[in-house]
Amino acid sequence: MMTRTLSELNAASVGEVVAALGAVFEHAPWVAEAAAAHRPFARVEDLFAAMRAAVRNASDERRLALLAGHPELAGRAARDGRMEPASVAEQASAGLDRLSEAEYARFAALNAAYREKFGLPYILCIKRHGRVSLLRNFEARLASTPEAERAAAEAEVLRIAAIRLNALVSGEGPLRTTGRISTHVLDTVSGRPAAGVEVELAEFVSSTESVVVARAVTNADGRTDAPLIGGRPVPIATYELRFSIGDHYRRAGFELPDPAFLDVVPLRFGVGDPEGHYHVPLVATPWSYQTYRGS
């Protein structure tokens, strides 16, 4: 996937714009072609606004075809690889390429029920959702009306397109499509940041099961060198940060009991805004801790 600058796209031929951006909307290169007629664009936001207008001004038949062109989540096209490369990557990011047979069967039943009721594939910007949130959304939208569901599907198509466009085009006025999870650790016994603390971030994929999505070690500032999640939407989910604070105090020379009163400290929190910044610090001693949502 090659990134192009906005200035390059402003100077390119229509064919080159379509070649670069034709897959931003699934199987709908006509959106990029229509937007290209409104160049030059000063900001990436302006380019996206032109693409959004092209969709909204299209015929009802074409808008329905745009929705119908999206693959089902964990459907047969996904399993057989008959999707746009961006869709393959998006479904893989949510683990939909690694489901058990029982999980595939659940998605197959949901997809069939949705298509029978609405005549369209269920569309969701899955980069913004964890597994639990995805299934909760799927089941909730099955109770919707055809009119409301079509509007919801078009909104999700635009969210998907915005993320894809931001990944393909650089320039002024990028779209707000990313969030992050970050942390730092403060040792209140020494009154200093806690360096060398192992940190693990896990996402709950069911009420009882979690999957580790990031590991890091705090630096001299008590922070991780990079966000634990960054540069993409933070999937809506329940997460848990796990801090190996007991090892930190052992290295500092504290004689901790065995087992230590606090060894691995878990902080469980929820993310409801995929484009938000969730800074979740740990303020600790060998016998106590606290947290808050920071900035």
Salt bridges, closest charged atoms under 4 A:
GLU8 OE1 - ARG4 NE 3.43
GLU26 OE2 - HIS27 NE2 3.91
GLU26 OE1 - ARG164 NH2 2.85
GLU45 OE1 - ARG43 NE 2.91
ASP60 OD1 - ARG150 NH2 2.60
GLU72 OE2 - ARG115 NE 2.98
ASP80 OD1 - ARG76 NH1 3.81
ASP80 OD2 - ARG82 NH2 3.54
GLU84 OE2 - HIS27 ND1 3.47
GLU90 OE2 - ARG164 NE 2.80
ASP97 OD1 - ARG98 NH1 2.82
GLU101 OE2 - ARG79 NH2 3.20
GLU103 OE2 - ARG131 NH1 3.20
GLU139 OE2 - ARG106 NH2 2.74
GLU149 OE2 - ARG141 NE 2.49
GLU154 OE1 - ARG63 NH2 2.68
GLU154 OE2 - ARG150 NE 3.68
GLU156 OE2 - ARG159 NH1 2.71
ASP187 OD2 - HIS248 NE2 3.04
GLU200 OE2 - ARG215 NE 3.13
GLU200 OE1 - ARG242 NH1 3.20
GLU240 OE1 - ARG242 NE 2.81
GLU240 OE2 - ARG268 NE 3.33
ASP247 OD1 - ARG250 NH1 2.82
ASP263 OD1 - ARG250 NH1 3.36
ASP273 OD2 - ARG176 NH2 3.83
GLU275 OE2 - ARG128 NE 2.97
